[in-house]
Amino acid sequence: MSSEQTRTTEDPEPAGPRPVRLTAAAALAAVEGAAIAAFGAYLLVMGLIGDPDSPRQAEMGGLTLLALAVLPLAAARGLLLRRRWSRGPALIVQIMAVPVAWTLISTGGAMIAAGIALGAAALAVLVLLVNPTATEALGIAPRA
């Protein structure tokens, strides 16, 4: 085996300390992922031992949310480790969260607070991730 074939494909470790903006974006993404996972676990448990209208639908919803929680959690870990690839998934999750937040706000009742919190977190992460400080910390150079 040649030395080219044994080289790892991981991004090199970026120089300097991690910016606070990047850490904040990672923390918010991790909180979003944990909330999705918690709600998924709740739906799954209620589908298995609770008395929902449709146990099968609750179980599938729970499993789907648990699977979807992997993306923001992986992106948050990648942001903490300053991996270049993590910015894309983190941005996609936030872009998808904005219409979900709007839907929660539109339903009224107790969901208004959840929608406002989700919308604020999504917009904050979007702003933090497009900041030049964060992109440079991830090794993403501006286009010339």
Buried (B, 14 or more C-beta within 10 A) or exposed (E): EEEEEEEEEEBEEBEEEBBEBBBBBBBBBBBBBBBBBEBBBBBBEBBEEEEBEEBEEBBBBBBBBBEBBEBBBBBBBBBBBBBBEBBEBBBEBBEEBBEBBEEBBEEEEEBEEBBEBBBEBBBBBBEBBEBEEBBBBBBEEEEE
